[in-house]
Structures are given as C-alpha cells and as structure tokens.
Amino acid sequence: MSKRVKITTFSLIAILLITFISSFSLSTYAYPSGLLNGKSIYQSSTLGSTTGYQTTKWTDNEDGTTEILSSLYHYGWYKFSEPVSIDSYQLKTVTLAPGLQLIFYDASNIPIATIDPLVMTAVKTKIPVVNNVSMVALFNSTNNLITISEFDVFAPTATATPSPTQIATATPTTIPTESPEPIISPVPTPTATHNGDRAILTLAISTGIEKEFDLPMSEVITFLNWYDSASGSDKFGINKHDNNKGPFSKRTEYVVHDKILTFEVSEYTIQ
C-alpha cells in the first residue's frame, strides 16, 4: 500500500512539472509598457498610406502569431496621436533578417533616426533616446519575405530623484553634468517600392501542372501568409473571380500545401 501511495505521489509531481514547463514554453516575450501594445500596424508600399492592410499579430503579446513583411509592402508602420520619446525596442522574427531596419520619423514624415542592424530575439534593447517621434516603421529593404512575431517600442522610464538632505552648516554646490548626445545613424536612401494593386500568382504543382491566378494584392498576401505559416490548414482556397465560367455564383480552387513545388508573384498596376 505504501509503495502504491509513493507511485501516485510521484505521478502527481510529474504532471505538475509537465504543466509548468508547458505553460512556460507558451509564455510570451512581451513587455506590457510598450507604446504599440495591442495597436494595429499598417502595411503598405508607401509610408503613411492606408491603402494596404492592418495587422495586430506583431503587437498581440503572442510570439506564436506571425505576419509577413514582404517586398510588396515594404513598410510596417504606426503613427502616434502625439509625438513621443523612445529609448528601446523589442523585436522577434522567425529567422534572422538582414536588411530589416527600424526607422523613426517626425511630424513631417522626415526620418530622424535609423536602427540597423537590429536585435531580433525578443530582447528589450536600449538605444539612444530619440525625441519628437510621430511615426515608427519597420522597413524591409530586401526582396525577401520577413516573418515577424513581435514588435514594440518603449518610452524612457522616469526615475524618482531623492530630495537632498538639508545641512545647516554647509550649502552643497550642484555641478551640472552634460547629457550625452544621442547617436543618430545616417538614413539610407530607401529602395524603390512596389505600388502594384494586382498580381499574377503562378503555381507549379507536383503533378506537372502549372496554374495561373489573376488576383488582388490583398489575396496574394493572404496566400503568402498561409504558405509561410508552419501551422493551420493544409489547403488554401483561391477565388477564381472573372475566370468563373458556367452558371455558378462563385468558383473556388483549392491547392494543397505539400503539392506546391514553386510559385511566382508578378505584380502589376491597373492604369
């Protein structure tokens, strides 16, 4: 009977340890004081343009949710309601992404500071204080897909200054100290951005068939996010739009993830 009680006790301890480890592994890397916490980030090919789309997957405090910053929409940006000061940032990408830059802008959308290279391991990273920031943006200067799970920036933390002790016999002399000048990196000339609003999506299937779909850019981005995701549905439905032939109100063609050998996105603009 005693041996059975010991086995039961050890089993309960093992279950508690597994539960603790599982909950720890699902924890996020977020800091609740972030200026972007829970905010919607715009993605667009032109800075400040709202013709792209919005995502909260970078600011939802869940490192398991991701969103792609592609070469089609180079900018992921947020505009503050009033200017702020920033002295640190937090960024987590699925893989290291050389060419990803963090840029701060003033009220006239003029760059005032650029951080490059970036720390991309969800560590809260200190930078020289940047004042009068009206807009912050992640800029993909490459033609590669960059998958981001967390992004935030932080204001300087105010520290309380203790009151000086009054000494009757002597008056303390205050020696002013010089504040260090923030180090501002030179702003690189942005590469040309893509302004296309449609694209031809070409899929090469493992059966040897090649399929083409003429789609809005928003649907192409949705396909890219699905393809890049390591979880979720193993099939993806593509609306055939004007290619719908027959007496049907809508035709949807489904593609299976592991049957796609290669794909190509050819962007164009409707004049």
C-alpha positions in Angstrom: 0.0 0.0 0.0 2.9 2.4 0.9 4.6 1.7 -2.5 1.3 2.5 -4.3 1.0 5.8 -2.5 4.6 6.7 -3.4 4.0 6.0 -7.1 0.8 8.1 -7.0 2.7 11.0 -5.4 5.5 10.9 -8.0 2.9 10.8 -10.8 1.2 13.9 -9.4 4.6 15.7 -9.2 5.4 14.7 -12.8 2.1 16.0 -14.0 2.6 19.3 -12.2 6.1 19.7 -13.7 4.9 19.0 -17.2 2.1 21.6 -16.8 4.6 24.2 -15.5 7.0 23.5 -18.3 4.2 23.7 -20.9 2.9 27.0 -19.6 6.4 28.4 -19.5 7.1 27.3 -23.1 3.9 29.1 -24.2 4.8 32.3 -22.4 5.3 35.5 -24.4 8.2 37.8 -24.6 6.1 41.0 -24.4 6.6 43.9 -22.0 3.2 45.4 -21.0 4.5 49.0 -21.0 5.1 49.1 -24.8 3.8 52.0 -26.8 2.5 49.6 -29.5 0.9 47.1 -27.2 -2.3 45.8 -28.9 -2.1 48.5 -31.6 -2.9 47.9 -35.3 0.2 48.1 -37.6 -0.4 49.3 -41.2 1.5 47.5 -44.0 1.8 49.5 -47.3 4.2 50.0 -50.2 4.2 53.8 -49.4 4.9 55.1 -45.9 1.8 56.5 -44.3 -0.6 55.1 -46.9 -3.6 53.3 -45.5 -4.4 51.5 -48.8 -2.6 48.4 -47.6 -3.8 46.4 -44.7 -3.6 46.2 -40.9 -2.3 43.5 -38.5 -2.2 43.1 -34.7 -0.2 39.9 -34.8 3.0 41.8 -34.1 1.6 43.5 -31.0 -0.7 40.9 -29.5 1.8 39.7 -26.9 1.8 36.2 -28.5 5.1 35.2 -30.1 3.3 32.2 -31.7 1.3 34.5 -34.1 3.2 35.9 -37.1 2.7 38.2 -40.1 4.9 38.6 -43.1 6.6 41.9 -44.1 7.1 41.3 -47.8 8.9 43.0 -50.6 5.5 44.1 -52.0 4.6 46.0 -48.9 8.0 47.3 -47.7 6.7 49.3 -44.7 5.0 48.2 -41.4 4.3 51.5 -39.6 2.3 53.1 -36.8 1.6 56.8 -36.3 1.2 58.2 -32.8 -1.5 60.6 -31.8 1.2 62.9 -30.4 5.0 63.0 -30.5 6.8 60.6 -28.1 10.3 59.8 -26.9 11.7 56.3 -27.4 14.7 54.7 -25.8 14.3 51.0 -26.5 12.6 48.4 -28.7 11.6 44.7 -28.8 11.6 42.6 -32.0 11.3 38.9 -32.7 11.5 37.4 -36.1 11.2 33.7 -37.1 14.6 33.8 -38.7 17.4 36.4 -38.8 16.6 39.1 -41.4 19.5 41.2 -42.6 18.1 44.3 -44.3 15.3 44.9 -41.8 15.5 48.4 -40.4 13.7 50.4 -37.7 13.2 54.0 -38.7 11.8 56.9 -36.6 10.0 59.9 -38.3 9.0 63.4 -37.2 5.6 65.0 -37.8 6.5 65.8 -41.4 7.4 62.1 -42.1 11.1 63.0 -42.3 13.4 60.3 -40.9 15.2 61.4 -37.7 16.9 58.1 -36.7 17.5 54.6 -38.1 18.5 51.4 -36.2 20.4 48.9 -38.4 21.3 46.1 -37.7 18.5 45.1 -35.3 18.4 42.6 -32.4 15.6 40.1 -33.4 15.5 37.7 -30.4 12.7 39.4 -28.4 15.2 41.1 -26.1 14.2 44.6 -25.0 17.1 46.5 -26.4 18.2 50.0 -25.3 19.0 52.7 -27.9 20.0 56.4 -27.5 16.8 58.4 -26.7 15.0 59.6 -29.9 12.7 62.6 -29.2 9.7 64.0 -31.1 8.8 60.7 -32.8 5.5 60.9 -34.6 5.8 57.7 -36.6 7.7 54.4 -36.3 8.2 51.9 -39.1 9.9 48.6 -39.8 11.3 48.8 -43.4 12.1 45.7 -45.5 15.0 46.9 -47.7 15.3 43.5 -49.4 13.2 41.4 -51.8 12.8 38.6 -49.3 9.8 37.7 -47.1 10.4 38.5 -43.4 8.2 36.8 -40.9 7.7 38.8 -37.7 6.0 37.6 -34.5 6.5 40.5 -32.0 7.4 44.2 -32.3 7.2 47.1 -29.8 8.9 50.3 -28.8 9.2 51.9 -25.3 9.4 55.4 -23.8 12.1 56.2 -21.2 11.2 55.2 -17.7 11.1 58.2 -15.3 13.2 57.7 -12.2 12.4 59.4 -8.9 15.1 61.9 -7.8 15.5 61.8 -4.0 15.3 65.2 -2.2 18.7 66.5 -1.0 19.3 66.4 2.7 19.5 69.9 4.1 22.7 70.6 6.1 22.6 73.7 8.2 26.4 74.3 8.3 27.1 74.0 4.5 25.4 74.7 1.2 26.0 71.9 -1.3 27.3 73.0 -4.7 25.5 71.5 -7.7 27.8 70.6 -10.5 25.9 70.3 -13.8 26.6 67.2 -15.9 26.5 67.1 -19.6 23.9 64.9 -21.2 25.3 62.6 -23.9 24.2 63.4 -27.4 22.1 60.6 -29.0 23.9 58.7 -31.7 21.8 59.1 -34.9 22.6 56.7 -37.7 22.6 58.2 -41.2 19.3 57.5 -43.0 19.9 55.3 -46.1 18.1 56.1 -49.3 15.1 53.8 -49.4 15.0 51.3 -52.3 12.2 51.7 -54.9 8.9 50.5 -53.6 6.2 48.5 -55.3 2.9 50.2 -56.0 1.1 47.3 -57.7 -2.5 46.6 -56.7 -2.9 43.2 -58.5 -0.6 40.3 -59.4 -0.4 37.1 -61.4 0.1 34.2 -59.0 1.7 31.2 -60.8 1.8 27.8 -59.0 3.9 24.8 -60.2 2.2 21.7 -58.9 4.0 18.4 -58.2 1.8 16.7 -60.8 3.5 18.8 -63.5 0.6 21.2 -63.9 1.2 25.0 -63.8 -1.7 27.2 -62.7 -2.2 31.0 -63.0 -4.5 33.2 -61.0 -5.1 36.9 -61.6 -5.7 38.2 -58.0 -5.9 41.4 -55.9 -2.7 42.0 -53.9 -4.6 41.5 -50.6 -5.4 37.9 -51.7 -1.8 37.3 -52.8 -0.6 38.5 -49.3 -3.1 36.2 -47.7 -1.8 33.3 -49.7 1.9 34.1 -48.8 1.0 34.3 -45.1 -0.7 30.9 -45.4 2.2 29.3 -47.3 4.8 30.7 -44.8 2.8 29.6 -41.7 4.0 26.4 -40.0 0.5 25.6 -38.6 -3.1 25.9 -39.8 -4.9 24.3 -42.7 -3.0 22.2 -45.2 -5.1 23.5 -48.1 -5.9 27.0 -49.4 -8.9 28.2 -51.4 -8.3 30.6 -54.3 -11.3 32.6 -55.7 -11.4 32.3 -59.5 -13.1 35.7 -59.8 -13.6 36.6 -63.6 -12.4 33.1 -64.6 -15.7 31.8 -63.2 -17.2 30.1 -66.2 -20.6 28.4 -66.1 -23.9 29.1 -64.2 -22.0 29.3 -60.8 -22.2 32.2 -58.3 -18.6 31.5 -57.3 -15.8 29.1 -58.0 -13.0 28.3 -55.6 -10.0 26.2 -56.4 -8.1 24.6 -53.5 -4.4 23.9 -53.5 -2.6 21.6 -51.1 0.5 22.9 -49.3 2.8 20.0 -49.9 1.9 19.7 -53.6 3.3 23.2 -54.4 6.8 22.9 -55.9 7.4 26.6 -56.7 5.3 29.8 -57.1 5.8 33.2 -58.7 4.2 36.6 -58.0 4.2 39.0 -60.9 2.8 42.4 -59.7 1.2 45.0 -61.9 -0.8 48.2 -61.6 -4.1 48.9 -63.3 -3.9 52.1 -65.2 
